[in-house]
Amino acid sequence: MSGTEETLEPGEDRPMRETVVEIAAPGAVETGVEDGGPIDLEALRSTLEYIRPALQADGGDLVLLGTEGGKVVLQLVGACGGCPLSTMTLVGGIERILKDRVPGVESVEAI
């Protein structure tokens, strides 16, 4: 065991990580910071952090790939990436929450 690994006591939970990773192929989607896009990016990042623990509890996570107009482009990873119910999670959960909480969000697409 290396010195960077943490040791957990029996019954102790590993702390959740709070990160938003933004990646995209050049020209695929706009991240919206410089272009003054219609989506409030600070509210978007904050809301994704609000959603993240529910996905992590089931062994999954999400990656923000960027925005394009009123569309948010995400990638579901981990257990969520191959889950047959991920479409329901995306539309029934993530998209609904983002539309309610983030000005400018019109749709959510998972790649």
C-alpha positions as CSV (number, residue, x, y, z in Angstrom):
1,M,0.0,0.0,0.0
2,S,1.4,3.4,-1.0
3,G,1.5,6.4,1.3
4,T,-1.2,8.2,-0.7
5,E,-4.0,5.7,-0.1
6,E,-6.3,6.3,2.8
7,T,-7.4,3.8,5.3
8,L,-11.0,3.6,6.3
9,E,-12.3,2.2,9.6
10,P,-15.1,-0.5,9.3
11,G,-18.4,1.2,8.6
12,E,-16.7,4.5,7.5
13,D,-17.7,6.0,4.2
14,R,-15.2,7.3,1.6
15,P,-15.7,11.0,1.1
16,M,-17.4,12.1,-2.1
17,R,-15.4,14.1,-4.6
18,E,-16.9,17.4,-5.9
19,T,-15.6,18.1,-9.3
20,V,-16.9,19.2,-12.7
21,V,-14.7,18.3,-15.6
22,E,-15.3,20.2,-18.8
23,I,-13.9,18.7,-22.0
24,A,-14.9,18.9,-25.6
25,A,-13.5,18.2,-29.0
26,P,-12.4,21.4,-30.8
27,G,-15.5,23.0,-32.4
28,A,-17.9,20.3,-31.1
29,V,-19.6,22.4,-28.4
30,E,-19.0,25.8,-26.9
31,T,-18.1,26.1,-23.2
32,G,-19.9,29.5,-23.2
33,V,-17.6,31.5,-21.0
34,E,-16.3,34.0,-23.6
35,D,-19.2,33.9,-26.1
36,G,-21.7,35.2,-23.6
37,G,-24.0,32.3,-24.2
38,P,-27.6,32.3,-22.9
39,I,-26.9,29.7,-20.2
40,D,-25.8,31.0,-16.7
41,L,-22.6,28.9,-16.4
42,E,-22.1,29.6,-12.7
43,A,-25.7,28.4,-11.9
44,L,-25.1,25.4,-14.2
45,R,-21.9,24.3,-12.4
46,S,-23.6,24.8,-9.0
47,T,-26.6,22.7,-10.0
48,L,-24.5,19.9,-11.4
49,E,-22.7,19.8,-8.0
50,Y,-26.1,19.5,-6.4
51,I,-27.1,16.6,-8.7
52,R,-23.7,14.8,-8.5
53,P,-24.1,13.0,-5.1
54,A,-27.2,11.2,-6.2
55,L,-25.3,9.8,-9.3
56,Q,-22.2,9.0,-7.2
57,A,-24.4,7.1,-4.7
58,D,-25.2,4.6,-7.5
59,G,-21.6,4.4,-8.7
60,G,-21.9,6.9,-11.6
61,D,-21.1,10.5,-12.3
62,L,-21.4,13.1,-15.0
63,V,-19.0,15.2,-17.1
64,L,-20.0,18.6,-18.5
65,L,-18.8,18.6,-22.1
66,G,-20.1,22.1,-22.8
67,T,-23.0,24.1,-24.0
68,E,-24.4,25.0,-27.4
69,G,-27.1,27.7,-27.4
70,G,-29.7,26.6,-24.8
71,K,-28.5,22.9,-24.9
72,V,-26.3,21.4,-22.2
73,V,-24.1,18.5,-23.4
74,L,-23.2,15.9,-20.7
75,Q,-21.6,12.5,-20.6
76,L,-22.8,10.0,-18.0
77,V,-19.9,7.9,-16.8
78,G,-19.3,5.0,-14.4
79,A,-22.3,2.9,-13.6
80,C,-24.6,5.5,-15.2
81,G,-22.7,5.3,-18.6
82,G,-24.0,1.8,-19.3
83,C,-27.2,1.8,-17.3
84,P,-30.4,1.1,-19.4
85,L,-32.2,3.6,-17.2
86,S,-29.8,6.4,-18.0
87,T,-32.2,8.0,-20.5
88,M,-34.9,8.2,-17.8
89,T,-32.3,9.7,-15.4
90,L,-31.2,12.3,-17.9
91,V,-34.7,13.5,-19.0
92,G,-36.7,12.8,-15.8
93,G,-34.1,14.0,-13.4
94,I,-31.2,15.9,-14.7
95,E,-32.9,17.9,-17.5
96,R,-35.9,18.7,-15.3
97,I,-33.6,20.0,-12.5
98,L,-31.4,22.0,-14.9
99,K,-34.4,23.6,-16.6
100,D,-35.9,24.6,-13.2
101,R,-32.7,26.0,-11.7
102,V,-30.5,27.3,-14.5
103,P,-31.6,30.2,-16.7
104,G,-31.2,29.6,-20.4
105,V,-31.3,25.7,-20.3
106,E,-33.7,24.4,-23.0
107,S,-32.5,20.8,-23.3
108,V,-29.9,18.4,-22.1
109,E,-28.1,15.9,-24.4
110,A,-26.0,12.9,-23.3
111,I,-23.2,11.7,-25.5
